[in-house]
Amino acid sequence: MKSFTPPNRILLGPGPSNVHLRVLEAMSKPTIGHLDPKFIELMDEIKELLKYVFRTKNEVTFAVSGPGSVGMETCLVNLVEPNSKVLVCINGVFGGRMKSIVDRCGAEPIELKVSWGRAIDPNLFEDTLKKNKGINVCSFVHAETSTGAKSDIKTLTEIAHKYNCLVIADTVTSLGGIPVLIDEWNIDVSYSGSQKCLSCPPGLSPVTFNERALEFIKSRKTQVQSWFMDLNLILSYWGGSSKRAYHHTAPINSLYALHESLLLLKEEGIENSWKRHKTNGEKLVEELEKIGLKPFVIEDERLPQLTAVTVPEGIDEAKVRKSLLDDYNIEIGAGLGELAGKVWRIGLMGYSSNEENIKACVGAIKNIFGK
Ligand SMILES: *Cc1c(COP(=O)(O)O)cnc(C)c1O
């Protein structure tokens, strides 16, 4: 055995996205202690930078140690008490995952199922809240990475608040790629992931909680089911400006990377990043249509950072992906769940969202089809 040398891939799947050299370099800096005053300074800067990308003033904004799924579970276990009712919107894989977590919390998930590839319908959402009394938390996915559909979480939040519910918004694939305005839209709780439009290696999940959500967590009658994810305990390490205490050993070098990737985003300007994702997403669809490929999601509900493409009749979709990877060093995603074998998922997330990548990918697909 010898040291591992990864190939140089162009990552155009549903995440991870390519990582900027500056971020990789940041990761290779010397490890220091998780309570070193210099490290605490870095944590404070990360909190500031995350507030910038989430567009929030929420004091409780930090990065959970773990991938997006851990962020998802953290938000749910803190807000969901046993025997409570939670409205879970399911229009793809990730809504389904939220439902399983709600089940495991001992609560009752009220499911709102929407066709895969479509946004969550606000009218159906309101009907579900009207018909089912006693729901106190609603959860939904902003950018459903399994289908490429975008939901209007601003409107969903407005409706949920009319019925006195707290909302949990999954912004794993949206954060950094399309507007996510936590304060303006009044989102109570949200979690994201480091490896999608933030272009950082996987393993960290930015989260944010507003005052309303914190009040609720403080007044819970039961203790949070998870020790590791109990916000009251995590905040002894990440919280406030007072003394920080050991909770778990933070992934030091991963946090160096997150800091650098957020800094890159700040330097570009978040609005510019949204614009870049939009322009490149539209360009990709335009180029795909030129070679006869059709986007799976209607234009109004389509994400620019993740395009699901319908696999044409008679094409072996796995063979195309294999050739892209083996012959062109390009990774794209397969369909998940219901959409397995039916679509490809092409991501233009974060640092991966650029014109050269669109040319390389569409050019390679054209070549493969030509053979
Ligand atoms: C990727 C993703 C997740 C899960 O993130 P992991 O880092 O893979 O655990 C959750 N929700 C959405 C919408 C995602 O795209």
The ligand as a MOL file (V3000), in Angstrom:
LIG
                    3D

  0  0  0     0  0            999 V3000
M  V30 BEGIN CTAB
M  V30 COUNTS 15 15 0 0 0
M  V30 BEGIN ATOM
M  V30 1 C -27.3520 16.3520 0.3500 0
M  V30 2 C -28.6370 16.6800 1.0110 0
M  V30 3 C -28.9250 16.3150 2.3310 0
M  V30 4 C -28.0340 15.4210 3.1460 0
M  V30 5 O -26.7710 15.9030 3.2680 0
M  V30 6 P -25.5590 14.8830 3.6010 0
M  V30 7 O -24.4080 15.8110 3.7300 0
M  V30 8 O -25.4530 13.9610 2.4280 0
M  V30 9 O -25.8970 14.1660 4.8340 0
M  V30 10 C -30.1170 16.7340 2.8800 0
M  V30 11 N -30.9970 17.4650 2.1790 0
M  V30 12 C -30.7710 17.8270 0.9020 0
M  V30 13 C -31.7760 18.6450 0.1770 0
M  V30 14 C -29.5830 17.4460 0.2890 0
M  V30 15 O -29.3560 17.7970 -0.9780 0
M  V30 END ATOM
M  V30 BEGIN BOND
M  V30 1 1 1 2
M  V30 2 1 2 3
M  V30 3 2 2 14
M  V30 4 1 3 4
M  V30 5 2 3 10
M  V30 6 1 4 5
M  V30 7 1 5 6
M  V30 8 2 6 7
M  V30 9 1 6 8
M  V30 10 1 6 9
M  V30 11 1 10 11
M  V30 12 2 11 12
M  V30 13 1 12 13
M  V30 14 1 12 14
M  V30 15 1 14 15
M  V30 END BOND
M  V30 END CTAB
M  END
